[in-house]
Every structure is written in structure tokens, then in C-alpha cells.
């Protein structure tokens, strides 16, 4: 039959609000994602405190010289250099 899936909107199928859940990126997708700036592999990380509401996680560049952190919103990575957070 069907599978139960967490809706990224924070609502169950009946429209009732639920607790926010952390959506993780499929490991097979992480294997093919690369940093748009330097083309190094990305790893999944918890959001930074200053990232603000609505950011569930980040994909962080593994290159020491780059290290950009790309936001993941509603389970969808925003792999745009203009939206990336610079490392501290």
C-alpha cells in the first residue's frame, strides 16, 4: 500500500499542525551533490543559530578553502552561491 511521509509544511495529512521535523537529505543525493563554488563534496550539518527560522539543515562544503554553507528549506537544498552562508 502507501507509505507515511512527513510533510515538510509541519502538517499531517488532515491539516493539523505537527511538531517540526528535521528532514534529512537522501544519502544517494549527497553522493552526487557538489559545491557550486568549488565543486567539492557537501556534507549535511545542523543549521547555524543565526540562520533563522525556516532553515532545517545546511549542506556544507568540505573544502577547507571554501566551506560555504547552503541552506535546506522544506527539504530542498538551495545550492546557489548567492544564498550560501560564509564560514565564520
Phi and psi restraints in degrees (value plus and minus 20) as a CYANA .aco file:
   2 UNK   PHI    -109.4   -69.4
   2 UNK   PSI     147.5   187.5
   3 UNK   PHI    -128.7   -88.7
   3 UNK   PSI     129.1   169.1
   4 UNK   PHI    -105.4   -65.4
   4 UNK   PSI     112.7   152.7
   5 UNK   PHI    -149.6  -109.6
   5 UNK   PSI     125.5   165.5
   6 UNK   PHI     -96.4   -56.4
   6 UNK   PSI     107.2   147.2
   7 UNK   PHI    -102.4   -62.4
   7 UNK   PSI     109.0   149.0
   8 UNK   PHI     -83.8   -43.8
   8 UNK   PSI     -37.1     2.9
   9 UNK   PHI     -94.3   -54.3
   9 UNK   PSI     -26.8    13.2
  10 UNK   PHI      61.6   101.6
  10 UNK   PSI       2.6    42.6
  11 UNK   PHI    -149.0  -109.0
  11 UNK   PSI     126.6   166.6
  12 UNK   PHI     -99.8   -59.8
  12 UNK   PSI     154.2   194.2
  13 UNK   PHI     -78.1   -38.1
  13 UNK   PSI     -44.0    -4.0
  14 UNK   PHI    -109.2   -69.2
  14 UNK   PSI     -16.4    23.6
  15 UNK   PHI      69.4   109.4
  15 UNK   PSI     -23.2    16.8
  16 UNK   PHI     -94.9   -54.9
  16 UNK   PSI     116.5   156.5
  17 UNK   PHI     -82.7   -42.7
  17 UNK   PSI     125.6   165.6
  18 UNK   PHI    -146.0  -106.0
  18 UNK   PSI     151.5   191.5
  19 UNK   PHI     -86.7   -46.7
  19 UNK   PSI     120.5   160.5
  20 UNK   PHI     -81.9   -41.9
  20 UNK   PSI     119.4   159.4
  21 UNK   PHI    -136.5   -96.5
  21 UNK   PSI     129.4   169.4
  22 UNK   PHI    -103.6   -63.6
  22 UNK   PSI      97.6   137.6
  23 UNK   PHI    -109.5   -69.5
  23 UNK   PSI     110.1   150.1
  24 UNK   PHI    -124.2   -84.2
  24 UNK   PSI     131.5   171.5
  25 UNK   PHI     -99.8   -59.8
  25 UNK   PSI     116.9   156.9
  26 UNK   PHI     -76.9   -36.9
  26 UNK   PSI     108.8   148.8
  27 UNK   PHI     -75.8   -35.8
  27 UNK   PSI     -52.7   -12.7
  28 UNK   PHI     -87.5   -47.5
  28 UNK   PSI     -50.2   -10.2
  29 UNK   PHI     -94.7   -54.7
  29 UNK   PSI     -57.9   -17.9
  30 UNK   PHI     -80.0   -40.0
  30 UNK   PSI     -50.2   -10.2
  31 UNK   PHI     -86.3   -46.3
  31 UNK   PSI     -47.5    -7.5
  32 UNK   PHI    -124.5   -84.5
  32 UNK   PSI     -35.7     4.3
  33 UNK   PHI     -89.0   -49.0
  33 UNK   PSI     122.1   162.1
  34 UNK   PHI    -158.5  -118.5
  34 UNK   PSI     134.8   174.8
  35 UNK   PHI     -83.8   -43.8
  35 UNK   PSI     106.4   146.4
  36 UNK   PHI     -84.2   -44.2
  36 UNK   PSI     -44.1    -4.1
  37 UNK   PHI     -98.4   -58.4
  37 UNK   PSI     -71.2   -31.2
  38 UNK   PHI    -142.4  -102.4
  38 UNK   PSI     -24.1    15.9
  39 UNK   PHI      52.1    92.1
  39 UNK   PSI      -4.2    35.8
  40 UNK   PHI     -98.4   -58.4
  40 UNK   PSI     139.2   179.2
  41 UNK   PHI     -82.3   -42.3
  41 UNK   PSI     137.5   177.5
  42 UNK   PHI    -131.4   -91.4
  42 UNK   PSI     132.0   172.0
  43 UNK   PHI    -146.5  -106.5
  43 UNK   PSI     132.4   172.4
  44 UNK   PHI    -104.3   -64.3
  44 UNK   PSI     117.8   157.8
  45 UNK   PHI    -159.3  -119.3
  45 UNK   PSI     138.6   178.6
  46 UNK   PHI     -88.5   -48.5
  46 UNK   PSI     133.0   173.0
  47 UNK   PHI     -88.6   -48.6
  47 UNK   PSI     131.3   171.3
  48 UNK   PHI     -94.8   -54.8
  48 UNK   PSI     130.3   170.3
  49 UNK   PHI     -79.9   -39.9
  49 UNK   PSI     -55.5   -15.5
  50 UNK   PHI    -102.5   -62.5
  50 UNK   PSI     -21.2    18.8
  51 UNK   PHI     -88.7   -48.7
  51 UNK   PSI     -46.8    -6.8
  52 UNK   PHI      74.7   114.7
  52 UNK   PSI     154.7   194.7
  53 UNK   PHI     -91.3   -51.3
  53 UNK   PSI     130.8   170.8
  54 UNK   PHI      74.1   114.1
  54 UNK   PSI     -33.3     6.7
  55 UNK   PHI    -115.2   -75.2
  55 UNK   PSI      97.5   137.5
  56 UNK   PHI    -108.3   -68.3
  56 UNK   PSI     -55.6   -15.6
  57 UNK   PHI    -180.6  -140.6
  57 UNK   PSI     157.3   197.3
  58 UNK   PHI    -154.6  -114.6
  58 UNK   PSI     132.4   172.4
  59 UNK   PHI    -126.5   -86.5
  59 UNK   PSI     100.8   140.8
  60 UNK   PHI    -129.7   -89.7
  60 UNK   PSI     114.4   154.4
  61 UNK   PHI     -85.7   -45.7
  61 UNK   PSI     116.7   156.7
  62 UNK   PHI    -107.4   -67.4
  62 UNK   PSI     -26.7    13.3
  63 UNK   PHI     -96.6   -56.6
  63 UNK   PSI     110.7   150.7
  64 UNK   PHI     -82.2   -42.2
  64 UNK   PSI     -54.0   -14.0
  65 UNK   PHI     -98.0   -58.0
  65 UNK   PSI     -34.7     5.3
  66 UNK   PHI    -132.2   -92.2
  66 UNK   PSI     -98.9   -58.9
  67 UNK   PHI      50.5    90.5
  67 UNK   PSI      -4.0    36.0
  68 UNK   PHI     -80.2   -40.2
  68 UNK   PSI     127.2   167.2
  69 UNK   PHI    -136.2   -96.2
  69 UNK   PSI      99.0   139.0
  70 UNK   PHI    -119.0   -79.0
  70 UNK   PSI     111.3   151.3
  71 UNK   PHI     -92.3   -52.3
  71 UNK   PSI     131.6   171.6
  72 UNK   PHI    -138.0   -98.0
  72 UNK   PSI      96.0   136.0
  73 UNK   PHI    -135.7   -95.7
  73 UNK   PSI     105.7   145.7
  74 UNK   PHI      33.2    73.2
  74 UNK   PSI      17.2    57.2
  75 UNK   PHI      60.0   100.0
  75 UNK   PSI     -14.4    25.6
  76 UNK   PHI    -135.5   -95.5
  76 UNK   PSI      98.6   138.6
  77 UNK   PHI     -90.9   -50.9
  77 UNK   PSI     114.7   154.7
  78 UNK   PHI    -118.6   -78.6
  78 UNK   PSI      68.2   108.2
  79 UNK   PHI    -109.5   -69.5
  79 UNK   PSI      41.7    81.7
  80 UNK   PHI    -141.0  -101.0
  80 UNK   PSI     109.4   149.4
  81 UNK   PHI     -77.7   -37.7
  81 UNK   PSI     -56.7   -16.7
  82 UNK   PHI     -85.0   -45.0
  82 UNK   PSI     -43.3    -3.3
  83 UNK   PHI    -119.3   -79.3
  83 UNK   PSI     -23.4    16.6
  84 UNK   PHI     -95.4   -55.4
  84 UNK   PSI     131.2   171.2
  85 UNK   PHI    -116.5   -76.5
  85 UNK   PSI     112.3   152.3
  86 UNK   PHI     -94.6   -54.6
  86 UNK   PSI     124.1   164.1
  87 UNK   PHI     -84.8   -44.8
  87 UNK   PSI     130.7   170.7
